[in-house]
Amino acid sequence: MTLTRFVTKSAFRNRRRSLLTVLSITFSLLLLTLMMTIWHAFYIDKGDAESAQRLITRHRVSLTEWLPGFYREKIRTIPGVVAVVPNSWFGGIYKDEKPENFFAQFGTDPDEIFKIFTDFSMPADQLLAWQRDRAGVIVDDQLAQKYGWKLGDRIVLKGTIYPVDLELTIRGIYTGPQPTNSVYFNQKYVEEAVPGAKGKAGTFDILADSPDNVPKVAAAVDAMFRNAPEPTKTESEKAFQLSFINSIGNVKVFILSICFAVVFATLLVSATTMAMSIRERTREVAVLKTLGFTRQSILRLYIGEAVLVALTGGALGCLLALGLISALSHAPGMSLFLSGMKVTPPTLLLAIFVAGMVGLLSAILPAYHAAKLDIVEGLRYIG
Amino acid sequence: MAIPISYNIRNLKLRKGLTIMTALGIALTVTTAVFLMALLAGLKKAFMASGDPVNVLVMRKGSTAELSGGFDANLFPTLRTLPGIAKDAQGDPIASGEWVVVVVLPRKDGTGEVNVSVRGLMPAGLTLRPNARLIEGRWFTPGQREVVVGNSIHNRFSGANVGDNLDFAKGQWKVVGVFDSGGTAYDSEIWGDVNQIAADFDRQGGYASVYLRATDPVAADALKHRVSDDQRLKLEGTLETEYYEKQTSSGGAIKFIGTFVAIIMAIGSSFAAMNTMYAAVAYRAREIATLRIIGFSRPSILTSFVIEALLLSLLGAIVGIVLILPFNGVTTGIGNQLTFSETVFSLHLTWGVAMAAVIFAMIMGLLGGFAPAWHAARQDILTSLRA
């Protein structure tokens, strides 16, 4: 029997205990992987190539202030700007005020929006139909699936910010790189109904000619309107989205403390199991020593055993996390932040590494005691 | 006959290391759950306490928040003369036309910018919020570019001390006072003269909301209906308490993530508790057989081991709650979906939260303890004695 086989055999000799320990570590590592994935998506991921080329301009004072519509043509003159489109948050109510019936609604310009959202796809005939119908609306395919919408259906959005209820006809169903939970209509339709909305835009979405030019374009836009009555703030799409996440609270500390609690709890579970299983085998250790096993090799045997159990749990946890995240990110109606989230190989590696370290640390003390054991005392030990 | 509980307590004491480690594992899970529940409790408190049951908030029909849209200022005199409104010392009705706008301010600790609500109000607006007390300086003077800041703003943002200038909208605003409203949502606001604010944000000639102070809660309810039912006004009245109750929904994300995290951690801890209890049963196989021979029945053995698991988890719950105690009262901010701005609230450990934590831990103990206890009760006496 080789040493590896010996370690494997002893790690799983008490099947029930090993199974329970592995399961316990599995669930902890599942949570850890989830948290790390969220962290990665929020703070490390730069977004896909299309998103990295886009900027969003809003009023400097806050998102709730309007920008003049004529800024659009001025922004267009800035070198590096490929396209500009206004986007105004409508904030209407569909059906009722329940949170599950909430989705984002934007008034925009049908002629140019698809030049900026290059990662959206929609059949050309549907785009043409939308451009021709001022009271038309295009909807996200996941959203259409959720509500059972078809082309030609009519939906009513009850205005909260604007004193108007919009009656819209679905002219197109688009597919984004990830579920967007949004619908887009022609802002001119709102402007016709509400005179006060004329010539105003909530934000401007800008497409730069390359990701490298994004900071330069942002600075140029803000410089252009620095002394205007309505100054602007321009940032990359990613930074804009992150400002929403930051508004939930101190998310970084939140995630870190959960990770810490999870790792520590796993360490406790693993250490308890190792202590139990090594104490049970006190006599065996004595026998091994009699056979000529050195302290180092006994230490290695037990640590190997703990690492093996922890790694099994870690691997299972990672698999579960992979499944769960792909299920969550494709579920319709999932919040915008979770959609399109992916587990990256470095995250998985880190999770497995943490599992291995937990196994190692949990076994050090009990294994050290076992290695130090006096042979005669160990043989006399009666459990 | 039941096995005395002291037997279980002694057993837990005997295997000290194991008991402590398992209890700590449960404690960490409980701590996480308690932390999230206390956050939600604090959030609820901040919003619930903000509303005054005799204040009626009037907004344009269809508006869900003070931030969205406004209505013509010409309607204000009509609203002001409605019956049932309380009068101040001079005999004027207590009614205040107001604007709420959002500005971005940098945090004191340099961790980014945060949306903050600025409220423009009439002097009567101060009268109808009696729980807002000045703790420093004086109230703003109407017609001046002066503001008073809520206590949370004072603590969390730079340039929010008396004598400082805050820079937002079209220029500088002098901070002349700090007020405290007892941990409610108002503590996260900046207050100034309504006309000054409206002018700076190009919103003259209207109000986002009008607050009316009724003489008593019944009159408030009548006033609310009177405003909503008047077809000419196209306005809607809400009790201030109802309005803030709706805002607690901003804790939805925390609630969802919190429940999710707590459940996954609880599953992990249940497995760990199960492990410990199986070990306890295996260790005491002969003891259990002896108990059976003496005459203790299977159900009493089952009960005894379940109780032992429950004791273990109770210990975990207590440790978990003690671990969270130092965080009680710590303040944090949360973005509000209705007002787009940050509301500051504190972690609030209530008896309800503590009870929920104990029940949560007990469920873990029960899940982890039942199978091993069942196993113990079913053991064959003879085999166990020989072991």
Boltz contact constraints between the chains, C-beta under 6 A:
constraints:
  - contact:
      token1: [A, 17]
      token2: [B, 275]
      max_distance: 6.0
  - contact:
      token1: [A, 20]
      token2: [B, 271]
      max_distance: 6.0
  - contact:
      token1: [A, 20]
      token2: [B, 274]
      max_distance: 6.0
  - contact:
      token1: [A, 20]
      token2: [B, 275]
      max_distance: 6.0
  - contact:
      token1: [A, 23]
      token2: [B, 271]
      max_distance: 6.0
  - contact:
      token1: [A, 24]
      token2: [B, 268]
      max_distance: 6.0
  - contact:
      token1: [A, 24]
      token2: [B, 271]
      max_distance: 6.0
  - contact:
      token1: [A, 24]
      token2: [B, 272]
      max_distance: 6.0
  - contact:
      token1: [A, 27]
      token2: [B, 264]
      max_distance: 6.0
  - contact:
      token1: [A, 27]
      token2: [B, 267]
      max_distance: 6.0
  - contact:
      token1: [A, 27]
      token2: [B, 268]
      max_distance: 6.0
  - contact:
      token1: [A, 28]
      token2: [B, 268]
      max_distance: 6.0
  - contact:
      token1: [A, 31]
      token2: [B, 264]
      max_distance: 6.0
  - contact:
      token1: [A, 61]
      token2: [B, 103]
      max_distance: 6.0
  - contact:
      token1: [A, 61]
      token2: [B, 169]
      max_distance: 6.0
  - contact:
      token1: [A, 62]
      token2: [B, 102]
      max_distance: 6.0
  - contact:
      token1: [A, 62]
      token2: [B, 103]
      max_distance: 6.0
  - contact:
      token1: [A, 62]
      token2: [B, 104]
      max_distance: 6.0
  - contact:
      token1: [A, 62]
      token2: [B, 115]
      max_distance: 6.0
  - contact:
      token1: [A, 64]
      token2: [B, 67]
      max_distance: 6.0
  - contact:
      token1: [A, 64]
      token2: [B, 102]
      max_distance: 6.0
  - contact:
      token1: [A, 64]
      token2: [B, 340]
      max_distance: 6.0
  - contact:
      token1: [A, 159]
      token2: [B, 62]
      max_distance: 6.0
  - contact:
      token1: [A, 160]
      token2: [B, 62]
      max_distance: 6.0
  - contact:
      token1: [A, 160]
      token2: [B, 63]
      max_distance: 6.0
  - contact:
      token1: [A, 160]
      token2: [B, 64]
      max_distance: 6.0
  - contact:
      token1: [A, 160]
      token2: [B, 68]
      max_distance: 6.0
  - contact:
      token1: [A, 161]
      token2: [B, 68]
      max_distance: 6.0
  - contact:
      token1: [A, 161]
      token2: [B, 69]
      max_distance: 6.0
  - contact:
      token1: [A, 246]
      token2: [B, 112]
      max_distance: 6.0
  - contact:
      token1: [A, 247]
      token2: [B, 335]
      max_distance: 6.0
  - contact:
      token1: [A, 248]
      token2: [B, 253]
      max_distance: 6.0
  - contact:
      token1: [A, 248]
      token2: [B, 335]
      max_distance: 6.0
  - contact:
      token1: [A, 249]
      token2: [B, 332]
      max_distance: 6.0
  - contact:
      token1: [A, 249]
      token2: [B, 334]
      max_distance: 6.0
  - contact:
      token1: [A, 258]
      token2: [B, 261]
      max_distance: 6.0
  - contact:
      token1: [A, 261]
      token2: [B, 28]
      max_distance: 6.0
  - contact:
      token1: [A, 261]
      token2: [B, 32]
      max_distance: 6.0
  - contact:
      token1: [A, 265]
      token2: [B, 25]
      max_distance: 6.0
  - contact:
      token1: [A, 265]
      token2: [B, 28]
      max_distance: 6.0
  - contact:
      token1: [A, 268]
      token2: [B, 21]
      max_distance: 6.0
  - contact:
      token1: [A, 268]
      token2: [B, 24]
      max_distance: 6.0
  - contact:
      token1: [A, 268]
      token2: [B, 25]
      max_distance: 6.0
  - contact:
      token1: [A, 269]
      token2: [B, 25]
      max_distance: 6.0
  - contact:
      token1: [A, 269]
      token2: [B, 272]
      max_distance: 6.0
  - contact:
      token1: [A, 272]
      token2: [B, 21]
      max_distance: 6.0
  - contact:
      token1: [A, 276]
      token2: [B, 279]
      max_distance: 6.0
